[in-house]
Amino acid sequence: MSKIFECGDIVIHVWPKDHKPVRCHIFLGDDVEIKVSLPDYNLTVVKGYLYESEVSEILDLVKGNRHEIGKAWRKFHGN
């Protein structure tokens, strides 16, 4: 299972067949997909539009779940 965290319509995933850098994929409903790389928290909108007010909320969720994201990444990809 790739889902790490869910909060309302925000879902954080780590894909088993992804490539470096370490990152997670965030979905806001069906309309928005975002990638956030760790440890620099570089955010890239893949699909849809992200309001400026949502950026800090998304980054706070990723930072608050960084240990779980890292653990999932290591489970799927090793170091």
Buried (B, 14 or more C-beta within 10 A) or exposed (E): EBEBBEEEEBBBBBBEEBEEEBBBBBBBEEEBBBBBBBEEEEBEEEEEEBEEEBEEBBBEBBEEBBEBBBEBBEEEBEE
